[in-house]
Amino acid sequence: MKINVEDGWYCGLGDIVGFAWLCEGVKAAGSEAACFASVPWRVEVLKLFGVEVLETRVGCVCPLIGYETAMQEGSPLNYLTWIADQCGVKETPVRPKFNAEPMPREMGRRWSTDVLVFPNGIWKPRVWPANYYMELCALMKKAGIKFKIVLKERESMYSEFHCVDEKSLSEVAAAVQVSKLVIGNDSGPAHLAGTLGVKTLAIHGPTTKRIYSHIPEVESFIKKSIGCSGCHCLPPFRVSCSYGCHELYRTYPEDVFARVIEILDEKNIVREIPQPQQELAAA
């Protein structure tokens, strides 16, 4: 099986991680599997999960139909099995093995912490509002939760919090692997973290938990305040939704924070709650 992951509908980080699941399943069944990729970060992710990378598109299949079509047709297939069906993959997906190079693995582990927050995403309707992330982080800081915000590049809006930016995907993956909880949108980092076996809270608006049906570690946080939740960009999706999901705007930081506390308590993670200033002065 040879898959072109460069030119089709599925080219994001979460998609590439998904292809690693498919390839691992094919290999576990005793057949060969490889992917064509040319963009450096895609090559890096495939190699992180032991996928052979091809230098030519020749002989590769390329999935071209988005998952929105599956939802529109009422398909029983989840996100990954839908892609597998387009690629002609019959084997059951298997969790790929993570194999980072020693240096980025060590560097990522050094700066990791209990909770890693990934506030960004490529497609705006699936991104929880930035000011909501800021408020969630303020609540976690007040509660004494050890967390860091992971960014592609520095952003001033998060300057009051501990941020990590401009790290390679290998280093980020290594940091995620030793964290206790990852919080983010329905986007690539959630697929990556769940695949690495880390508890992940993915905040959904226009999508559903079927996106992560193959990754039990990912918990889809869906408030369902309004009837269009999980529309997958199908009607009643409208022009205003393109600039921000109305369901996500109704998913408040306090809602997500409450679940974060529950998860950390379930994992017996100790929080270092700061003492009030007057108590510190009297000590």
VENBEL-V307660 format. One record per residue. OMEGA is omega as a letter, one per 20 degrees, with the letter a starting at -180 (999 if undefined). NEAR is the number of other C-alpha atoms within 10 Angstrom. Layout:
((OMEGA	NEAR) (OMEGA	NEAR))
This chain:
((r	17) (a	20) (r	26) (a	25) (a	26) (a	19) (a	14) (a	14) (a	15) (a	21) (a	17) (a	15) (r	19) (r	20) (a	21) (r	25) (r	23) (r	29) (r	26) (r	29) (a	23) (a	30) (r	32) (r	26) (r	22) (a	21) (r	17) (r	14) (r	14) (r	9) (r	12) (r	14) (r	18) (a	23) (r	27) (r	26) (r	24) (r	18) (a	10) (a	8) (r	15) (r	22) (a	20) (a	19) (r	21) (r	26) (r	18) (a	20) (r	23) (r	18) (r	24) (a	17) (r	20) (r	17) (a	9) (r	12) (a	18) (r	11) (a	11) (r	16) (a	18) (a	21) (a	20) (a	13) (a	14) (a	14) (r	20) (r	15) (r	13) (r	17) (a	18) (a	13) (a	9) (a	9) (r	11) (a	11) (r	16) (a	19) (a	22) (a	20) (r	20) (r	20) (r	25) (r	22) (r	12) (a	13) (a	19) (r	13) (a	18) (a	13) (r	17) (r	15) (r	23) (r	19) (a	20) (r	22) (a	15) (a	18) (a	13) (r	20) (a	13) (a	11) (r	10) (r	19) (a	18) (a	14) (r	16) (r	22) (a	18) (a	13) (r	13) (r	23) (a	18) (a	19) (r	22) (a	25) (r	23) (a	20) (a	21) (r	21) (a	16) (a	10) (a	12) (a	14) (a	23) (a	25) (r	24) (a	28) (a	20) (a	13) (r	13) (r	18) (r	22) (a	19) (r	15) (r	21) (r	23) (r	15) (r	16) (r	19) (r	17) (a	13) (r	15) (r	15) (r	22) (a	17) (r	22) (r	20) (a	21) (a	21) (r	18) (r	13) (a	11) (r	13) (a	10) (a	7) (a	10) (a	16) (a	11) (a	10) (r	14) (a	12) (r	17) (a	17) (r	13) (r	11) (r	16) (r	14) (r	21) (a	24) (r	23) (r	26) (r	24) (r	27) (r	23) (a	28) (a	24) (r	18) (r	19) (a	20) (r	25) (r	27) (r	24) (r	22) (r	23) (a	27) (a	24) (a	20) (r	28) (r	29) (a	24) (a	27) (r	28) (r	25) (r	29) (r	21) (a	17) (r	20) (a	25) (r	29) (a	25) (a	26) (a	25) (r	28) (a	31) (a	23) (a	20) (a	20) (r	20) (r	15) (a	18) (a	22) (a	17) (a	21) (a	21) (a	13) (a	20) (r	26) (a	19) (r	22) (a	20) (a	20) (a	17) (r	15) (a	14) (a	11) (a	9) (r	19) (r	22) (a	19) (a	17) (r	21) (r	19) (r	14) (j	9) (r	12) (a	16) (a	11) (a	8) (a	10) (a	16) (a	14) (r	13) (a	19) (a	24) (r	19) (a	24) (r	24) (r	15) (r	15) (a	21) (r	17) (a	20) (r	13) (a	13) (a	20) (r	17) (r	12) (r	13) (r	20) (r	16) (a	11) (a	17) (r	17) (r	12) (a	9) (r	12) (r	9) (a	14) (r	12) (a	16) (a	12) (a	12) (r	12) (r	10) (a	8) (a	8) (r	8) (r	8) (a	9) (a	7) (a	6) (999	5))
